[in-house]
Amino acid sequence: MGSTGTGQFGDYRKGSTDTKGLCDKELKNVELEEVGRLGYFNTYENVPAVGEKVVISDSLENGRIVVIIEHTGEKVGLFPTRYSYIPACIKQGFRYAGSVVYSTLKPFPKVVVDLNVE
């Protein structure tokens, strides 16, 4: 399950080396993965509330892009691998921040985010 690495963006498999036109797109309604096994859920046994501010972390979680709570750095969930171009965008200086737009505990912990380019 998942991939391993050093936690650096250089380890992340690139879906495409050509990020032209991808980096500056807003990321809407992205359902995060592994929400129930990461720090935020493990600490609070809950999911973040709708409206909670989140960002893409500067480091990876077991080789995966991780979304964190903006003001605490707590890990919320992993980005789907179809967004494998994001590390290249971050290396180019792009930053992604936004908020939780949907969250629920049942039938399993689920968090959906919208992220904008900053």
C-alpha positions as a Markdown table, in Angstrom:
| # | Residue | x | y | z |
|---|---|---|---|---|
| 1 | Met | 0.0 | 0.0 | 0.0 |
| 2 | Gly | 1.3 | 3.4 | -0.9 |
| 3 | Ser | 4.8 | 4.3 | -1.8 |
| 4 | Thr | 7.9 | 5.1 | 0.3 |
| 5 | Gly | 10.6 | 7.6 | -0.1 |
| 6 | Thr | 12.6 | 10.2 | 1.8 |
| 7 | Gly | 9.8 | 12.7 | 2.1 |
| 8 | Gln | 11.2 | 15.0 | -0.5 |
| 9 | Phe | 9.5 | 16.1 | -3.7 |
| 10 | Gly | 12.3 | 14.6 | -5.8 |
| 11 | Asp | 11.1 | 11.2 | -4.8 |
| 12 | Tyr | 7.6 | 11.7 | -6.1 |
| 13 | Arg | 6.8 | 10.0 | -9.4 |
| 14 | Lys | 6.0 | 12.6 | -12.0 |
| 15 | Gly | 2.8 | 12.0 | -14.0 |
| 16 | Ser | 4.0 | 14.6 | -16.4 |
| 17 | Thr | 7.2 | 16.7 | -16.6 |
| 18 | Asp | 5.3 | 19.3 | -18.6 |
| 19 | Thr | 3.3 | 21.3 | -16.0 |
| 20 | Lys | 2.5 | 24.1 | -18.4 |
| 21 | Gly | -1.1 | 25.2 | -17.8 |
| 22 | Leu | -1.6 | 22.8 | -14.9 |
| 23 | Cys | 0.1 | 24.7 | -12.0 |
| 24 | Asp | -2.1 | 27.7 | -12.0 |
| 25 | Lys | -5.4 | 25.8 | -12.0 |
| 26 | Glu | -7.6 | 25.8 | -8.9 |
| 27 | Leu | -8.1 | 22.4 | -7.4 |
| 28 | Lys | -11.8 | 22.0 | -6.7 |
| 29 | Asn | -13.7 | 19.2 | -4.8 |
| 30 | Val | -10.6 | 17.1 | -4.2 |
| 31 | Glu | -11.5 | 14.1 | -2.0 |
| 32 | Leu | -8.5 | 13.4 | 0.2 |
| 33 | Glu | -7.3 | 9.8 | 0.8 |
| 34 | Glu | -6.2 | 8.1 | 4.1 |
| 35 | Val | -8.0 | 10.6 | 6.3 |
| 36 | Gly | -8.7 | 8.1 | 9.0 |
| 37 | Arg | -5.0 | 7.2 | 9.5 |
| 38 | Leu | -3.4 | 10.6 | 9.6 |
| 39 | Gly | -2.6 | 13.0 | 12.5 |
| 40 | Tyr | -5.7 | 15.1 | 12.6 |
| 41 | Phe | -8.1 | 12.2 | 12.8 |
| 42 | Asn | -5.8 | 10.3 | 15.2 |
| 43 | Thr | -5.6 | 13.3 | 17.6 |
| 44 | Tyr | -9.3 | 14.3 | 17.6 |
| 45 | Glu | -11.1 | 11.2 | 16.4 |
| 46 | Asn | -12.9 | 13.6 | 14.1 |
| 47 | Val | -12.6 | 15.3 | 10.8 |
| 48 | Pro | -11.9 | 19.1 | 10.3 |
| 49 | Ala | -15.0 | 21.3 | 10.1 |
| 50 | Val | -16.2 | 22.8 | 6.8 |
| 51 | Gly | -14.4 | 26.1 | 6.4 |
| 52 | Glu | -11.2 | 25.0 | 8.1 |
| 53 | Lys | -8.2 | 26.5 | 6.3 |
| 54 | Val | -5.8 | 24.0 | 4.7 |
| 55 | Val | -2.6 | 24.0 | 2.6 |
| 56 | Ile | -0.5 | 21.5 | 0.7 |
| 57 | Ser | 2.5 | 20.7 | 2.9 |
| 58 | Asp | 6.1 | 21.4 | 1.8 |
| 59 | Ser | 7.0 | 17.8 | 2.5 |
| 60 | Leu | 5.6 | 14.4 | 1.5 |
| 61 | Glu | 4.0 | 11.7 | 3.7 |
| 62 | Asn | 5.4 | 8.3 | 2.6 |
| 63 | Gly | 6.0 | 9.7 | -0.8 |
| 64 | Arg | 2.6 | 11.3 | -1.2 |
| 65 | Ile | 1.3 | 14.9 | -1.3 |
| 66 | Val | -0.2 | 15.7 | 2.1 |
| 67 | Val | -2.8 | 18.4 | 3.0 |
| 68 | Ile | -2.4 | 20.0 | 6.4 |
| 69 | Ile | -4.3 | 22.4 | 8.7 |
| 70 | Glu | -2.8 | 25.8 | 7.9 |
| 71 | His | -2.3 | 27.1 | 11.4 |
| 72 | Thr | -1.3 | 23.9 | 13.2 |
| 73 | Gly | 0.4 | 21.8 | 10.5 |
| 74 | Glu | -1.7 | 18.7 | 11.4 |
| 75 | Lys | -2.0 | 16.2 | 8.6 |
| 76 | Val | -5.5 | 15.8 | 7.3 |
| 77 | Gly | -5.2 | 13.6 | 4.2 |
| 78 | Leu | -3.3 | 12.6 | 1.1 |
| 79 | Phe | -3.9 | 14.0 | -2.4 |
| 80 | Pro | -5.0 | 11.5 | -5.0 |
| 81 | Thr | -2.0 | 10.3 | -7.2 |
| 82 | Arg | -3.6 | 11.8 | -10.3 |
| 83 | Tyr | -2.3 | 15.1 | -9.1 |
| 84 | Ser | 1.3 | 13.9 | -9.3 |
| 85 | Tyr | 2.3 | 17.1 | -11.1 |
| 86 | Ile | 1.8 | 19.2 | -8.0 |
| 87 | Pro | 5.4 | 18.7 | -6.5 |
| 88 | Ala | 6.9 | 20.1 | -9.8 |
| 89 | Cys | 4.6 | 23.1 | -9.4 |
| 90 | Ile | 5.7 | 23.6 | -5.8 |
| 91 | Lys | 9.3 | 23.5 | -6.9 |
| 92 | Gln | 8.4 | 26.2 | -9.4 |
| 93 | Gly | 7.2 | 28.4 | -6.5 |
| 94 | Phe | 3.4 | 27.7 | -6.6 |
| 95 | Arg | 1.6 | 27.4 | -3.3 |
| 96 | Tyr | -1.8 | 26.0 | -2.8 |
| 97 | Ala | -4.2 | 27.0 | 0.0 |
| 98 | Gly | -7.9 | 26.7 | 0.6 |
| 99 | Ser | -10.5 | 25.2 | 2.8 |
| 100 | Val | -12.5 | 22.1 | 3.7 |
| 101 | Val | -15.7 | 22.1 | 1.7 |
| 102 | Tyr | -17.1 | 18.8 | 2.9 |
| 103 | Ser | -16.4 | 16.5 | 5.8 |
| 104 | Thr | -18.1 | 13.5 | 7.4 |
| 105 | Leu | -17.3 | 10.7 | 9.8 |
| 106 | Lys | -19.7 | 8.1 | 8.4 |
| 107 | Pro | -19.6 | 5.7 | 6.9 |
| 108 | Phe | -15.9 | 6.5 | 7.0 |
| 109 | Pro | -13.8 | 9.6 | 7.6 |
| 110 | Lys | -14.0 | 11.8 | 4.5 |
| 111 | Val | -12.7 | 15.2 | 3.7 |
| 112 | Val | -13.1 | 17.2 | 0.5 |
| 113 | Val | -11.1 | 20.4 | -0.1 |
| 114 | Asp | -10.9 | 23.3 | -2.6 |
| 115 | Leu | -7.5 | 24.8 | -3.1 |
| 116 | Asn | -6.5 | 28.0 | -4.8 |
| 117 | Val | -3.1 | 29.0 | -6.2 |
| 118 | Glu | -1.4 | 31.7 | -4.2 |
